[in-house]
């Protein structure tokens, strides 16, 4: 098992503060949620994206976190530049078929990877997905999916 990081990392620190604010505002408006919750969503989406790029296995965001990824992807220039600068490649969004999309093991692997890298995990945004019982987790629509 990899050693756990001792200092807590924040996903929000992976991008410029101004871009973080724009993404959180976008998520708040699109999802009709508070700015505080939208900031948490974007923070967790960034931690997820970082881990997705660093791991060979496909990871998945929870339904609550996925809007943060979508918001970033819709800011195409910033997203493409960030992926290239940070990882040397574009992180694609590849939704899984519904049975795989709602796989509790995949969600637990995602949360574990984020935590092992020292990022703070927001249990409110991952809890349902991490304790997934198909098809009741992650919502009933095709929102979240894997990355490569």
DANOR-V680133 format. One record per residue. N is the residue number from 1. RES is the residue in one letter. SS is DSSP state (helix for helix, strand for strand, loop for the rest). PSI is psi in radians with two decimals (NA if undefined). BURIAL is b if it has 16 or more other C-alpha atoms within 10 Angstrom, else e. Layout:
n-><N | N>
res-><RES | RES>
ss-><SS | SS>
psi-><PSI | PSI>
burial-><BURIAL | BURIAL>
This chain:
n-><1 | 2 | 3 | 4 | 5 | 6 | 7 | 8 | 9 | 10 | 11 | 12 | 13 | 14 | 15 | 16 | 17 | 18 | 19 | 20 | 21 | 22 | 23 | 24 | 25 | 26 | 27 | 28 | 29 | 30 | 31 | 32 | 33 | 34 | 35 | 36 | 37 | 38 | 39 | 40 | 41 | 42 | 43 | 44 | 45 | 46 | 47 | 48 | 49 | 50 | 51 | 52 | 53 | 54 | 55 | 56 | 57 | 58 | 59 | 60 | 61 | 62 | 63 | 64 | 65 | 66 | 67 | 68 | 69 | 70 | 71 | 72 | 73 | 74 | 75 | 76 | 77 | 78 | 79 | 80 | 81 | 82 | 83 | 84 | 85 | 86 | 87 | 88 | 89 | 90 | 91 | 92 | 93 | 94 | 95 | 96 | 97 | 98 | 99 | 100 | 101 | 102 | 103 | 104 | 105 | 106 | 107 | 108 | 109 | 110 | 111 | 112 | 113 | 114 | 115 | 116 | 117 | 118 | 119 | 120 | 121 | 122 | 123 | 124 | 125 | 126 | 127 | 128 | 129 | 130 | 131 | 132 | 133 | 134 | 135 | 136 | 137 | 138 | 139 | 140 | 141 | 142 | 143 | 144 | 145 | 146 | 147 | 148>
res-><X | X | X | X | X | X | X | X | X | X | X | X | X | X | X | X | X | X | X | X | X | X | X | X | X | X | X | X | X | X | X | X | X | X | X | X | X | X | X | X | X | X | X | X | X | X | X | X | X | X | X | X | X | X | X | X | X | X | X | X | X | X | X | X | X | X | X | X | X | X | X | X | X | X | X | X | X | X | X | X | X | X | X | X | X | X | X | X | X | X | X | X | X | X | X | X | X | X | X | X | X | X | X | X | X | X | X | X | X | X | X | X | X | X | X | X | X | X | X | X | X | X | X | X | X | X | X | X | X | X | X | X | X | X | X | X | X | X | X | X | X | X | X | X | X | X | X | X>
ss-><loop | loop | loop | loop | loop | loop | loop | loop | strand | loop | helix | helix | helix | helix | loop | loop | helix | helix | helix | helix | helix | helix | helix | helix | helix | helix | helix | helix | helix | helix | helix | loop | loop | loop | helix | helix | helix | helix | helix | helix | helix | helix | helix | helix | helix | helix | helix | helix | helix | helix | helix | helix | helix | helix | loop | loop | loop | loop | loop | strand | loop | loop | helix | helix | helix | helix | helix | helix | helix | helix | helix | helix | helix | helix | loop | helix | helix | helix | helix | helix | helix | helix | helix | helix | helix | helix | helix | loop | loop | loop | loop | loop | strand | strand | loop | loop | loop | helix | helix | helix | helix | loop | loop | helix | helix | helix | helix | helix | helix | helix | helix | helix | helix | helix | helix | helix | loop | loop | strand | loop | loop | loop | helix | helix | helix | helix | helix | helix | helix | helix | loop | loop | loop | loop | loop | loop | loop | loop | loop | loop | loop | loop | loop | loop | loop | strand | strand | loop>
psi-><2.33 | 2.63 | 2.46 | 2.46 | 2.52 | -0.40 | 2.33 | 2.26 | 2.69 | 2.36 | -0.62 | -0.43 | -0.08 | -0.15 | 2.93 | 2.49 | -0.68 | -0.71 | -0.71 | -0.80 | -0.75 | -0.75 | -0.75 | -0.70 | -0.74 | -0.84 | -0.76 | -0.77 | -0.80 | -0.71 | -0.12 | 0.90 | 2.93 | 2.73 | -0.68 | -0.79 | -0.70 | -0.67 | -0.69 | -0.73 | -0.86 | -0.71 | -0.83 | -0.60 | -0.70 | -0.71 | -0.74 | -0.83 | -0.73 | -0.84 | -0.62 | -0.69 | -0.45 | -0.26 | 2.63 | -0.56 | 2.62 | 2.26 | 2.85 | 2.46 | 2.81 | 2.94 | -0.62 | -0.54 | -0.51 | -0.68 | -0.48 | -0.69 | -0.79 | -0.75 | -0.76 | -0.77 | -0.59 | -0.33 | 1.21 | -0.80 | -0.84 | -0.73 | -0.85 | -0.76 | -0.76 | -0.82 | -0.82 | -0.80 | -0.71 | -0.67 | -0.17 | 0.21 | 2.87 | 2.38 | 1.91 | 2.65 | 2.02 | 1.61 | 2.41 | 2.78 | 2.66 | -0.81 | -0.64 | -0.57 | -0.66 | 0.44 | 2.02 | -0.62 | -0.68 | -0.72 | -0.75 | -0.70 | -0.68 | -0.88 | -0.76 | -0.74 | -0.76 | -0.80 | -0.78 | -0.52 | -0.03 | 0.09 | 2.55 | 2.32 | 2.21 | 1.77 | -0.48 | -0.52 | -0.23 | -0.32 | -0.89 | -0.75 | -0.66 | -0.47 | 0.57 | 2.37 | 1.73 | 2.51 | 0.37 | -0.05 | 2.83 | 0.21 | -3.10 | 0.22 | 2.96 | 1.27 | -1.01 | 2.71 | -3.04 | 3.05 | 2.81 | NA>
burial-><e | e | e | e | e | e | e | e | b | b | b | b | e | e | e | e | e | e | e | b | b | e | b | b | b | b | b | b | e | e | e | e | e | e | b | e | e | b | b | b | b | b | b | b | b | b | b | b | b | b | b | b | b | e | e | e | e | b | b | b | b | b | b | b | b | b | b | b | b | b | b | b | b | e | e | e | e | e | b | b | e | b | b | e | e | e | e | e | e | b | b | e | e | e | e | b | e | b | e | b | b | b | b | b | e | b | b | b | b | b | b | e | b | b | b | b | b | b | b | b | b | e | e | e | b | b | b | b | b | b | e | b | e | b | b | e | b | b | b | e | e | e | b | b | b | b | b | b>
